[in-house]
Amino acid sequence: MDTMDETEADHVVPPAEGLCGPSEVTALSHLYRAEVYRSTVWRQRLDQTTNWAVISTGIGLSVAFANERASPFPIVLVGMLCIVFLMLEARRYRFFYVWRFRARVIEIAFYVPILRGEGTKIRLDRGTALSDDYEKPQYRISMIRCVGRRLRRNYGWIFAILGAAYFAKIAIHPVDVTSWEQLFRRAHIGPIPGWVAISCGLAFHLAWIFIAWKTWWDERTDKTKMADFLKSREDVNYVRAANAHDSALG
């Protein structure tokens, strides 16, 4: 048993020499502040896009329900505009996630050991998530997952309100419909028959619901880059192996 433990201990690679000087600590602190600032700026840009979508939705509903002869087309137009806002916001979220990822890595690799009383020694980050990201910047999340997240956070509610408003406009405003023919007549938009407009609307809502659910399910089962980083940290693996060896000898 002791022979096996000694053999395993021989294969334990010690972590690279750390940096513990005040200049390195100060530089990393400033780097963390910069990454947090970047993520904050892009987070504010996300809020701006959502505000545009909410304001556009309010204007569209006001126009559609202004009088009994108003067309439901403004609701459809606002829905298309919100799709554009959603794509813009998803793209901004990809940039935001780059800075957020870097800040999280610094928090876990630098500030967490300090808070645990392990000192301020900085392990050299060779070939791991943070140094690789600075050397070759890349997105940390796919566009479709960004769309799914923004749908679950904000735009799903906006699309649900637009869908309910559209149904209310063609079904009960200004009076309740009494037949399917009357419902399709109210949904008629220019050269587009009412049944086609309703079918396209249903397909759209089913599509965004599926995207929101599918991306949520994928995130539950997917191993994130952050998890990969935590499991690949040389200092963590070395400490765990050394502790296991000491326990076996004790």
C-alpha positions in Angstrom: 0.0 0.0 0.0 2.8 2.4 0.9 4.6 1.5 -2.3 1.6 2.3 -4.4 1.1 5.7 -2.6 4.8 6.6 -3.1 4.5 5.7 -6.8 1.5 8.0 -7.1 3.2 10.8 -5.2 6.1 10.6 -7.6 3.8 11.4 -10.5 2.3 14.5 -8.8 3.6 17.5 -10.6 4.1 20.5 -8.3 2.5 23.8 -9.4 4.6 26.4 -11.2 6.5 28.9 -9.1 4.1 31.6 -7.9 4.3 35.3 -8.0 3.9 37.0 -4.6 5.4 40.4 -5.0 3.4 43.6 -4.4 3.8 44.7 -8.0 2.2 41.5 -9.4 -0.6 41.7 -6.8 -1.2 45.4 -7.7 -1.2 44.7 -11.4 -3.7 41.9 -11.1 -6.0 44.0 -8.9 -6.0 46.7 -11.6 -6.7 44.1 -14.2 -9.7 42.8 -12.2 -11.0 46.4 -11.9 -10.7 46.8 -15.7 -12.6 43.6 -16.4 -15.4 44.5 -14.0 -15.7 47.9 -15.6 -15.9 46.4 -19.1 -18.6 43.9 -18.0 -20.5 46.8 -16.4 -20.4 48.9 -19.5 -21.7 46.0 -21.7 -24.3 45.2 -19.1 -25.7 48.7 -19.4 -25.8 48.3 -23.1 -28.0 45.2 -22.6 -30.4 47.3 -20.5 -30.6 49.9 -23.2 -31.7 47.4 -25.8 -34.4 46.0 -23.5 -35.6 49.5 -22.8 -36.0 50.1 -26.5 -38.1 46.9 -26.9 -40.3 47.8 -24.0 -40.9 51.4 -25.3 -41.7 50.1 -28.8 -44.1 47.6 -27.4 -46.0 50.3 -25.5 -46.2 52.5 -28.6 -47.4 49.6 -30.7 -50.1 48.6 -28.3 -51.3 52.2 -27.9 -51.7 52.5 -31.7 -53.4 49.1 -32.2 -56.0 49.8 -29.5 -56.4 53.5 -30.3 -59.8 53.0 -31.9 -62.1 50.2 -33.1 -61.0 50.5 -36.8 -57.3 50.3 -36.0 -55.4 47.4 -37.6 -53.5 44.7 -35.6 -50.6 45.2 -37.9 -48.7 47.6 -35.5 -48.5 44.7 -33.0 -47.0 42.5 -35.7 -44.6 45.3 -36.7 -43.5 45.8 -33.1 -42.9 42.0 -32.8 -40.6 42.1 -35.8 -38.8 45.1 -34.3 -38.3 43.2 -31.0 -36.8 40.3 -32.9 -34.2 42.8 -34.2 -33.6 44.1 -30.7 -33.3 40.5 -29.4 -30.5 39.7 -32.0 -28.7 42.9 -31.1 -28.9 42.2 -27.4 -27.8 38.6 -27.9 -24.7 39.9 -29.7 -24.0 42.3 -26.9 -24.4 39.5 -24.4 -21.6 37.6 -26.1 -19.2 40.5 -25.6 -20.4 41.0 -22.0 -19.8 37.3 -21.3 -16.1 37.6 -22.4 -15.4 40.2 -19.7 -17.6 38.5 -17.1 -15.7 35.2 -17.7 -12.3 36.9 -17.1 -13.5 38.6 -14.0 -14.9 35.4 -12.6 -11.6 33.5 -13.3 -9.6 36.2 -11.4 -12.1 36.1 -8.5 -11.8 32.3 -8.2 -8.0 32.0 -8.8 -6.9 35.1 -6.8 -9.5 36.5 -4.4 -10.9 33.2 -3.2 -7.5 31.9 -1.8 -7.1 35.3 0.0 -10.5 35.1 1.6 -9.7 31.5 2.7 -6.5 32.7 4.4 -4.2 31.0 1.9 -2.2 34.2 1.2 -1.8 36.2 -1.9 0.5 34.0 -3.8 -0.4 34.0 -7.5 0.0 30.7 -9.3 1.4 31.0 -12.8 -1.4 30.6 -15.3 0.3 28.8 -18.1 -1.9 27.2 -20.7 -5.1 27.6 -18.7 -8.3 29.6 -19.3 -7.2 33.2 -18.4 -3.8 33.4 -20.1 -5.1 31.6 -23.2 -8.0 34.0 -23.4 -5.7 37.1 -23.3 -3.5 35.5 -25.9 -6.3 34.4 -28.2 -9.6 36.1 -27.3 -12.7 34.1 -28.1 -16.4 34.1 -27.3 -17.3 31.9 -24.3 -20.9 31.3 -25.3 -22.7 30.6 -28.6 -25.1 33.0 -30.2 -28.1 30.6 -29.9 -27.5 30.3 -26.1 -27.3 34.1 -25.9 -30.7 34.3 -27.6 -32.1 31.7 -25.3 -30.9 33.5 -22.2 -32.3 36.8 -23.3 -35.6 35.2 -24.1 -35.9 33.6 -20.7 -34.8 36.9 -19.0 -36.7 39.5 -20.9 -37.9 39.0 -24.4 -40.1 35.9 -23.7 -42.3 38.1 -21.5 -42.4 40.8 -24.2 -43.4 38.3 -26.9 -46.0 36.8 -24.6 -47.6 40.2 -24.0 -47.5 40.9 -27.8 -49.2 37.6 -28.5 -51.9 38.1 -25.9 -52.5 41.7 -27.2 -52.8 40.4 -30.8 -55.3 37.8 -29.8 -57.3 40.4 -27.8 -57.3 42.7 -30.8 -58.7 40.2 -33.3 -60.9 38.3 -30.8 -62.5 40.8 -28.4 -61.8 44.4 -29.6 -64.0 46.3 -30.1 -66.6 43.4 -29.6 -66.3 39.6 -29.3 -66.1 37.6 -32.6 -68.9 35.2 -33.2 -67.3 33.0 -35.9 -64.0 31.7 -37.2 -64.7 33.6 -40.4 -65.0 36.9 -38.5 -61.8 36.1 -36.6 -59.8 35.5 -39.8 -61.3 38.6 -41.4 -60.0 40.7 -38.5 -56.5 39.1 -38.7 -56.3 40.0 -42.4 -53.3 42.1 -43.2 -53.1 43.6 -46.7 -52.7 40.8 -49.2 -52.0 38.3 -46.4 -55.1 36.2 -45.5 -56.0 36.1 -41.9 -55.5 32.3 -41.5 -51.9 32.7 -42.8 -51.2 35.6 -40.4 -52.4 33.6 -37.5 -50.5 30.5 -38.5 -47.3 32.5 -38.9 -47.8 34.0 -35.5 -48.4 30.6 -33.8 -45.3 29.2 -35.5 -43.2 32.2 -34.3 -44.3 31.8 -30.7 -43.7 28.0 -30.7 -40.3 28.7 -32.2 -39.1 31.1 -29.5 -40.6 28.9 -26.7 -38.6 25.9 -28.1 -35.4 27.9 -28.3 -35.8 29.2 -24.8 -36.4 25.6 -23.5 -33.8 23.9 -25.6 -31.0 26.3 -24.6 -32.1 26.0 -20.9 -31.9 22.2 -21.1 -28.5 22.3 -22.9 -27.1 24.6 -20.1 -28.2 22.1 -17.5 -26.3 19.2 -19.0 -23.4 21.1 -20.6 -20.0 21.3 -18.8 -19.1 25.0 -18.9 -15.7 26.4 -19.5 -15.6 27.7 -15.9 -16.0 24.1 -14.7 -13.2 23.0 -17.0 -11.0 25.7 -15.5 -11.7 24.7 -11.9 -10.9 21.1 -12.6 -7.7 21.8 -14.5 -6.1 24.2 -12.0 -2.6 22.8 -11.4 -2.4 24.1 -7.8 -5.8 22.6 -6.8 -4.9 19.2 -8.3 -1.5 19.3 -6.6 -2.9 20.1 -3.2 -5.6 17.4 -3.5 -3.0 14.8 -4.5 -0.6 15.8 -1.7 -3.4 15.7 0.9 -4.4 12.3 -0.3 -0.9 11.1 0.0 -0.4 12.5 3.5 -3.7 10.9 4.6 -2.6 7.5 3.3 0.7 7.7 5.1 -0.9 8.9 8.3 
